[in-house]
Amino acid sequence: MKKSMIAAAAFLLLAGCTADGNKPEERKESVQKVESGEAAASSPTALTPPDQLKEESLGILPVSIEIPAIGVDAPVENVGELENGQMGVPENIDGVGWFEPGTKPGDRGNAVMAGHVDSKTGPAVFYKLDKLKPGDEVILKDKSDTVRTFVVTGKKSFPRKKAPVEDIFGFSYQSNLNLITCTGEFNRKARTHEERLVVYTELKK
Amino acid sequence: MNMKKSLVAIPLSLSLLIPTAGAVSAHGHGGSHSGNHAAAGSLEVSNKAVDLRAALDALLSEHAYLAVVTMQKGIDGSGDFDAAAGALNQNTEDLSKAVASVYGEEGGAAFKEIWSSHIGYFVDYVKATGAKDEEGKKKAMAELDKYRVEQAAFLDKATESRLKAKELEEGLKVHVNQLVWAFDNYVAGDFEKTYDSVRESVHHMYGVGKGLSWAITDQFPQNFDNKSVDTPAADLRADLNHLLSEHAALAILAMQKGADGAKDFDAAAGALSENTDDLSAAIASVYGEEGGAAFKEIWSSHIGYFVDYVKAAGANDEEGKKKAIAELDEYRVEQAKFLETATEGRLKAADLEAGLKMHVDELLKAFDSYVAKDYATTYPTVREAYAHMFEVGKGLSTAIVDQHPDKFAGQMPGDMPKTGMGGMSEQNSSKEIVMGSIIALALAGLLSALIIRRKSMN
């Protein structure tokens, strides 16, 4: 709903002027006060538009992710929310899941991606995520190879039930990308790690 | 106008259109999951946070609109220039009060000084344009560049860097460019570009309103009941607020241009027509293509009757004016019935008719007073007409969200993902066991060696 409305609005804003059959004729008796009226009456002067006339949407639909610092080069799949409320995870153990109902990477807000730290038998795509340092780059591409590069700004671990979900997934005036994986002790009973690691990155402009 | 003055401090509790607007809050914790869902409240169209967003959207977008109008009136030397500028200043007052309600009197005053300065530079730009003073125009642009830095620094500091100066400077650059572009093209007689930029400049402010309201609610969550401005329901309200208020704004401007026989009348009317297309598309996105088309037909009819009224006024045709008003009365009934049916009675026809009467009356009052050169009446009425549409937007979005809750589910999960299967941890564990065994064996070996040694010593 929201997306389609905004898309419609954005599209129509770009569309040209539509004809309206119901316009009154210009009333000739009225005084044209525009100082440059004569210039206007001749041909419109073509002005050079300034470069920043619109805030372009930088959001992309990511299909791949590269993190050179830790040797990640993986496909991205869309994930949503599971029945139990958890963010979904990629089916491919070596793939990365983008939380598709949320922010598009590049748009204002917090886009979120998650990858496994390990499989049942060994390391997975985000095994070395905790090694990332501020300044390291995360490179996303969409299917037409449009690139959005994000720069690591920090990282933090949270107990698995106490992560600030609204801060991680919510709005921001910046264009952020937050990467999530598991960390801490593996709790055999709960069959999950005790902590979640979030690596924070922001769009490089 | 009262609403604008107190809006931040006292969120609106009164909806002019829908007395039962609050009912939707009862669904506040909707969503597909139980438990500690982080996005709880995502179906609320109105709460302290979303109301703040709407209030800032109203003032910021009205600023862009009134700035455009004032600049046009300024270069034309129109009789209503002072009144338009006065309305723009009143908007600044309201915006500064809103800022003060969050950041204190001093913050509000500091904001007002900076904000007013950029309006002054726009005025300088208009004056320099009128005097064909290229140097003066350049100087005004340079001042606007300085303003951007100052304004961005203020907001960065106030929001404790939730809004970053660099991003704000970029956003303000867009705002300045859009207004200047709309004005330059107006002066050059390229009215298509003028009105494209007018629409963009109004639209741009909704991004600013969302960003600012987000920063404030993030900074003072307790003052906003920990509610979020960023929900699909809040976005719907903002979208409808935008298109409905822009309708009123463009209708008023097009009617003035029509009365003046201005060269930009066609472009202004064209922009109004585009707005109708957007609004119909929004309706279609909820009620289907047929619903959108039916809406468009009814909605367009009332614009046509306004045009009839303008024509009749120009021809001093009192009968024609009466006929147009009678048509508008019929329109109200039809429009109200459409919306009552579409929302399955969530919006009541009687309330809708009252709301639409207010809209029609405000537009006619703004127009009649303009024609009568009673500009002191025109511009406060323009502001009322603009503000009124935010009530309509609130009412309509409330009904739509209540009717289609599934379309407005939260955009965030309730919990973090489970991104590990323990393979590496188990490996670590087994390593530890092995290591432990080795140490144990070593100790055992050491022990036996000691024992042997002691034996041998004995």
Interface residues (C-beta under 8 A of the other chain):
Chain A: M1 K2 S4 M5 I6 A8 A9 L12 L13 A15 G16 C17 T18 A19 D20 N22 K23 P24 E26 R27 K28 E29 S30 V31 Q32 K33 V34 E35 S36 G37 A39 A40 A41 S42 P44 T45 A46 L47 P49 P50 Q52 L53 K54 E55 V79 E81 L82 E83 N84 G85 Q86 M87 G88 V89 G97 F99 P101 G102 T103 R108 G109 A114 G115 H116 V117 D118 S119 K120 T121 G122 P123 A124 F126 Y127 F158 R160 K161 A163 V165 E166 I168 F169 G170 F171 S172 Y173 Q174 I180 T181 C182 E185 F186 R188 R191 T192 H193 R196
Chain B: S32 H33 G35 H37 A38 A39 I75 D76 G77 S78 G130 R162 L163 K164 E167 E170 G171 K173 V174 N177 Q178 V180 W181 D184 N185 V187 A188 G189 D190 E192 K193 Y195 D196 S197 R199 E200 H203 H204 G207 K210 G211 W214 A215 S228 V229 D230 P232 D235 L236 D239 H242 L243 G258 A259 D260 G261 A262 K263 F265 D266 A267 A269 G270 A271 L272 S273 E274 D277 D278 A281 A282 S285 V286 S300 I303 G304 V307 V310 K311 G314 H404 K407 F408 A409 Q411 M412 P413 G414 D415 M416 P417 K418 T419 G420 M421 G422 G423 M424 S425 E426 Q427
